Amino acid sequence: MRKIAAADGAIGQVLGCHYLLSFSARFFGGAEPAARLERESAAGQWCWGGGLATREPRLTLTTGRDGRVVNGRQGYATGVLVADRLAVRATHADTGEPLAVLVDTADPGVVCGGDDGDTFGQRLSAGGSVEFDAVPVEDDAVLGPLSWDEDAPSPFSGLAAPTGRLVSAQICLGIAQGVLAEAREYTRAVHAPWPHTSSRDPYALTTYGELTVATFSAAALADQALEALDGGLARGEDLTDDECAEITVLAAAAEAAASRAAHDATARALDVVGARSASSAYGFDRFWRNARTHTLYDPVAHRLHEVGDYFLNGEHPPFTLPF
C-alpha cells in the first residue's frame, strides 16, 4: 500500500479499502463463512468498495416475501465507481441492529454517482454517493453485526478498528514517502530554488533531515503496530479485551504519527523545491491535496485523545471504524 500511495494516495485508498472490506467478514462473520466468501471473491476477482462507518446516513435492511433487501442512500463510499461488491452498514428494520452487508453493484437497484466525491483531493479513489433501491441481500451476504456493547462482538472482532487505522497509516506514509522522493529528485536534477544556493544549502538539508526523521519514525511505529496486530490476529478468539485495547491504542498512535508526517512532508518539501513546485507540470500538488483530504475524515485529534486517555487513565478506546 505504501508503494502505491507513494505514486498517488487516491489509488492507495482504493486498494486499502478493498483489503480492509474484503477481510471484514473474518471480523464480523466468523472463519468458515469468511473463508467461503473469500474464495468466491478470489474466483470472481472482485474489487470491494463501500464503507461501514457510523457517520453515514442509515441504510435499512428489511425482510419481505422475496427475501432481504437494502434501501437508502450512502453519502460517500470509496471505490463505488469501480467496485464489484459494496460492503455497507445497514440497520435491521425490526431489531435496530447494525449489520455489515454485502451487495452486488451489478444489481439495477444500485445507482452510483452524485457530487459527493467531487473533492480537491483523492479524486481517483472512485468515490461518491450511492442509492440502494430494494437491492437484494443473500443470507450469506450478511457479514455480521456491527454493534458494540457488553454482549457482542468479541475482542477479536474489535481488531477491525486498528486494522482500519493501520490502512489509513499506510496511505499517509506512502504520501509522505512519495513527496520526499520526488522532491529529492527534483532538487538533485533541476536546480536550487533560490539564487546562489545549491543542494548543499543548509536550509534544504535541515528540512529534508527533519522530514526524513519524522517519516522514518512514523514508519517504525506503524511497523510495530502491524507486528502487534499480527499477534492479535494469530490469537484469534483467545484475544482478551486488554490485548485488543493495547493493539488499538498502538494503531491509533501510528495513524496519528503518519498523519502528521504526511502533513509536514507535503507542505514543507514544497518550500525546499521553491515556487516551481506550484507548476501543474510536476504534480507536487497531488500529495498535499490527497493528504489533506484523507485526514479530514478522521482528524488526528481523536486518535491523540484515545492514546492520552489510555496512557493516563487506562481507558479502553471506543470501538469506531474508520470513515
PEQUIPE-V770549 format. One record per residue. N is the residue number from 1. SS is DSSP state (hx for helix, st for strand, lp for the rest). OMEGA is omega in degrees with one decimal (* if undefined). Layout:
n=N ss=SS omega=OMEGA
n=N ss=SS omega=OMEGA
This chain:
n=1 ss=lp omega=179.2
n=2 ss=hx omega=-178.6
n=3 ss=hx omega=179.7
n=4 ss=hx omega=-178.7
n=5 ss=hx omega=177.1
n=6 ss=hx omega=175.3
n=7 ss=hx omega=176.3
n=8 ss=lp omega=-177.4
n=9 ss=hx omega=179.8
n=10 ss=hx omega=177.1
n=11 ss=hx omega=174.6
n=12 ss=hx omega=179.0
n=13 ss=hx omega=176.8
n=14 ss=hx omega=-179.3
n=15 ss=hx omega=-179.7
n=16 ss=hx omega=177.3
n=17 ss=hx omega=178.3
n=18 ss=hx omega=-180.0
n=19 ss=hx omega=-175.6
n=20 ss=hx omega=-175.0
n=21 ss=hx omega=179.3
n=22 ss=hx omega=177.5
n=23 ss=hx omega=-170.2
n=24 ss=hx omega=179.3
n=25 ss=hx omega=177.9
n=26 ss=hx omega=-178.9
n=27 ss=hx omega=-169.4
n=28 ss=hx omega=-172.6
n=29 ss=lp omega=-179.0
n=30 ss=lp omega=-171.4
n=31 ss=hx omega=-174.5
n=32 ss=hx omega=176.9
n=33 ss=hx omega=179.9
n=34 ss=hx omega=179.5
n=35 ss=hx omega=178.6
n=36 ss=hx omega=-179.9
n=37 ss=hx omega=179.3
n=38 ss=hx omega=176.0
n=39 ss=hx omega=178.8
n=40 ss=hx omega=178.7
n=41 ss=hx omega=179.4
n=42 ss=hx omega=-179.6
n=43 ss=hx omega=-179.8
n=44 ss=hx omega=-178.5
n=45 ss=lp omega=-178.8
n=46 ss=lp omega=164.2
n=47 ss=lp omega=-178.3
n=48 ss=st omega=174.4
n=49 ss=st omega=177.2
n=50 ss=st omega=-178.4
n=51 ss=st omega=-175.0
n=52 ss=lp omega=-173.6
n=53 ss=lp omega=-177.7
n=54 ss=lp omega=-176.4
n=55 ss=lp omega=-179.1
n=56 ss=lp omega=171.5
n=57 ss=lp omega=-174.2
n=58 ss=lp omega=165.7
n=59 ss=st omega=-176.2
n=60 ss=st omega=175.4
n=61 ss=st omega=-179.3
n=62 ss=st omega=179.3
n=63 ss=st omega=178.3
n=64 ss=st omega=-178.7
n=65 ss=lp omega=-178.3
n=66 ss=lp omega=179.0
n=67 ss=st omega=-176.5
n=68 ss=st omega=177.3
n=69 ss=st omega=176.6
n=70 ss=st omega=176.0
n=71 ss=st omega=176.1
n=72 ss=st omega=-177.5
n=73 ss=st omega=173.7
n=74 ss=st omega=-172.7
n=75 ss=st omega=178.7
n=76 ss=st omega=175.6
n=77 ss=st omega=178.6
n=78 ss=st omega=174.9
n=79 ss=lp omega=-172.6
n=80 ss=lp omega=-176.6
n=81 ss=lp omega=-179.0
n=82 ss=lp omega=-172.8
n=83 ss=lp omega=171.3
n=84 ss=lp omega=177.9
n=85 ss=st omega=177.0
n=86 ss=st omega=171.8
n=87 ss=st omega=-174.4
n=88 ss=st omega=179.4
n=89 ss=st omega=179.4
n=90 ss=st omega=179.3
n=91 ss=st omega=178.3
n=92 ss=st omega=-173.5
n=93 ss=lp omega=-176.1
n=94 ss=lp omega=-174.0
n=95 ss=lp omega=-176.1
n=96 ss=lp omega=-178.4
n=97 ss=lp omega=174.9
n=98 ss=st omega=-177.2
n=99 ss=st omega=169.9
n=100 ss=st omega=-178.2
n=101 ss=st omega=-177.7
n=102 ss=st omega=-179.8
n=103 ss=st omega=179.6
n=104 ss=st omega=-178.0
n=105 ss=lp omega=178.6
n=106 ss=lp omega=179.5
n=107 ss=lp omega=-178.2
n=108 ss=lp omega=177.9
n=109 ss=lp omega=177.3
n=110 ss=st omega=-177.4
n=111 ss=st omega=-177.2
n=112 ss=st omega=175.5
n=113 ss=st omega=-178.5
n=114 ss=lp omega=-176.9
n=115 ss=lp omega=-172.8
n=116 ss=lp omega=-178.9
n=117 ss=lp omega=-176.9
n=118 ss=lp omega=-179.7
n=119 ss=lp omega=178.6
n=120 ss=lp omega=176.2
n=121 ss=lp omega=-178.2
n=122 ss=lp omega=-175.8
n=123 ss=hx omega=-178.1
n=124 ss=hx omega=178.9
n=125 ss=hx omega=176.5
n=126 ss=lp omega=-177.6
n=127 ss=lp omega=178.1
n=128 ss=st omega=179.1
n=129 ss=st omega=178.0
n=130 ss=st omega=177.7
n=131 ss=st omega=177.7
n=132 ss=st omega=-179.2
n=133 ss=st omega=179.7
n=134 ss=st omega=-179.8
n=135 ss=st omega=-176.8
n=136 ss=st omega=177.2
n=137 ss=st omega=178.4
n=138 ss=lp omega=-178.4
n=139 ss=hx omega=-178.3
n=140 ss=hx omega=176.8
n=141 ss=hx omega=171.0
n=142 ss=st omega=-171.1
n=143 ss=st omega=178.6
n=144 ss=st omega=-177.6
n=145 ss=st omega=177.3
n=146 ss=lp omega=178.0
n=147 ss=lp omega=-178.6
n=148 ss=lp omega=178.7
n=149 ss=lp omega=-174.0
n=150 ss=lp omega=-173.8
n=151 ss=lp omega=-175.4
n=152 ss=lp omega=-98.8
n=153 ss=lp omega=-177.5
n=154 ss=lp omega=174.6
n=155 ss=hx omega=178.2
n=156 ss=hx omega=176.5
n=157 ss=hx omega=178.5
n=158 ss=hx omega=178.8
n=159 ss=hx omega=175.0
n=160 ss=hx omega=-178.6
n=161 ss=hx omega=178.8
n=162 ss=hx omega=175.6
n=163 ss=hx omega=177.0
n=164 ss=hx omega=178.8
n=165 ss=hx omega=-178.1
n=166 ss=hx omega=170.5
n=167 ss=hx omega=177.9
n=168 ss=hx omega=179.8
n=169 ss=hx omega=179.5
n=170 ss=hx omega=177.4
n=171 ss=hx omega=-179.7
n=172 ss=hx omega=179.6
n=173 ss=hx omega=177.7
n=174 ss=hx omega=178.8
n=175 ss=hx omega=-179.8
n=176 ss=hx omega=-179.9
n=177 ss=hx omega=-179.0
n=178 ss=hx omega=-178.3
n=179 ss=hx omega=177.9
n=180 ss=hx omega=180.0
n=181 ss=hx omega=-177.9
n=182 ss=hx omega=177.2
n=183 ss=hx omega=178.3
n=184 ss=hx omega=-179.4
n=185 ss=hx omega=178.0
n=186 ss=hx omega=-179.0
n=187 ss=hx omega=180.0
n=188 ss=hx omega=-167.4
n=189 ss=hx omega=-172.7
n=190 ss=lp omega=179.0
n=191 ss=lp omega=178.0
n=192 ss=lp omega=-175.5
n=193 ss=lp omega=-177.3
n=194 ss=lp omega=177.8
n=195 ss=lp omega=174.5
n=196 ss=lp omega=174.7
n=197 ss=lp omega=-178.6
n=198 ss=lp omega=177.8
n=199 ss=lp omega=175.4
n=200 ss=lp omega=-179.0
n=201 ss=lp omega=-176.7
n=202 ss=hx omega=179.8
n=203 ss=hx omega=-179.2
n=204 ss=hx omega=-178.3
n=205 ss=hx omega=-179.9
n=206 ss=hx omega=-179.7
n=207 ss=hx omega=177.6
n=208 ss=hx omega=178.5
n=209 ss=hx omega=-179.9
n=210 ss=hx omega=-178.4
n=211 ss=hx omega=177.7
n=212 ss=hx omega=178.5
n=213 ss=hx omega=-179.1
n=214 ss=hx omega=-178.2
n=215 ss=hx omega=177.0
n=216 ss=hx omega=-179.0
n=217 ss=hx omega=179.1
n=218 ss=hx omega=178.8
n=219 ss=hx omega=179.3
n=220 ss=hx omega=178.0
n=221 ss=hx omega=177.4
n=222 ss=hx omega=177.6
n=223 ss=hx omega=177.8
n=224 ss=hx omega=178.8
n=225 ss=hx omega=177.5
n=226 ss=hx omega=177.8
n=227 ss=hx omega=178.1
n=228 ss=hx omega=178.3
n=229 ss=hx omega=176.6
n=230 ss=hx omega=178.2
n=231 ss=hx omega=178.2
n=232 ss=hx omega=177.6
n=233 ss=hx omega=178.9
n=234 ss=hx omega=178.5
n=235 ss=hx omega=177.5
n=236 ss=hx omega=-177.1
n=237 ss=hx omega=174.8
n=238 ss=hx omega=-179.9
n=239 ss=lp omega=-179.9
n=240 ss=lp omega=177.4
n=241 ss=hx omega=-179.4
n=242 ss=hx omega=178.8
n=243 ss=hx omega=177.8
n=244 ss=hx omega=-179.7
n=245 ss=hx omega=-179.7
n=246 ss=hx omega=178.3
n=247 ss=hx omega=-178.7
n=248 ss=hx omega=179.5
n=249 ss=hx omega=179.0
n=250 ss=hx omega=177.6
n=251 ss=hx omega=177.1
n=252 ss=hx omega=177.2
n=253 ss=hx omega=179.2
n=254 ss=hx omega=178.7
n=255 ss=hx omega=179.3
n=256 ss=hx omega=-180.0
n=257 ss=hx omega=-179.9
n=258 ss=hx omega=178.4
n=259 ss=hx omega=-180.0
n=260 ss=hx omega=177.9
n=261 ss=hx omega=179.6
n=262 ss=hx omega=179.3
n=263 ss=hx omega=-178.4
n=264 ss=hx omega=-175.8
n=265 ss=hx omega=-176.5
n=266 ss=hx omega=177.8
n=267 ss=hx omega=-170.2
n=268 ss=hx omega=176.6
n=269 ss=hx omega=178.6
n=270 ss=hx omega=175.4
n=271 ss=hx omega=-179.7
n=272 ss=hx omega=179.8
n=273 ss=hx omega=178.2
n=274 ss=lp omega=-172.1
n=275 ss=hx omega=-178.8
n=276 ss=hx omega=176.7
n=277 ss=hx omega=178.4
n=278 ss=hx omega=179.9
n=279 ss=lp omega=179.5
n=280 ss=lp omega=-179.0
n=281 ss=lp omega=-177.0
n=282 ss=lp omega=176.8
n=283 ss=lp omega=178.9
n=284 ss=lp omega=-176.1
n=285 ss=hx omega=-176.9
n=286 ss=hx omega=-179.7
n=287 ss=hx omega=-179.4
n=288 ss=hx omega=-177.3
n=289 ss=hx omega=-178.8
n=290 ss=hx omega=179.0
n=291 ss=hx omega=-177.9
n=292 ss=hx omega=-178.3
n=293 ss=hx omega=-177.1
n=294 ss=hx omega=-174.3
n=295 ss=hx omega=176.1
n=296 ss=hx omega=-175.2
n=297 ss=hx omega=178.7
n=298 ss=lp omega=-175.8
n=299 ss=lp omega=-176.1
n=300 ss=hx omega=-179.8
n=301 ss=hx omega=179.4
n=302 ss=hx omega=179.6
n=303 ss=hx omega=179.8
n=304 ss=hx omega=176.8
n=305 ss=hx omega=179.4
n=306 ss=hx omega=-179.2
n=307 ss=hx omega=-179.5
n=308 ss=hx omega=-179.5
n=309 ss=hx omega=177.9
n=310 ss=hx omega=-178.7
n=311 ss=hx omega=-173.7
n=312 ss=hx omega=-171.9
n=313 ss=hx omega=-177.7
n=314 ss=lp omega=-176.9
n=315 ss=lp omega=178.0
n=316 ss=lp omega=179.5
n=317 ss=lp omega=174.8
n=318 ss=lp omega=179.5
n=319 ss=lp omega=177.2
n=320 ss=lp omega=176.8
n=321 ss=lp omega=179.0
n=322 ss=lp omega=-179.8
n=323 ss=lp omega=*
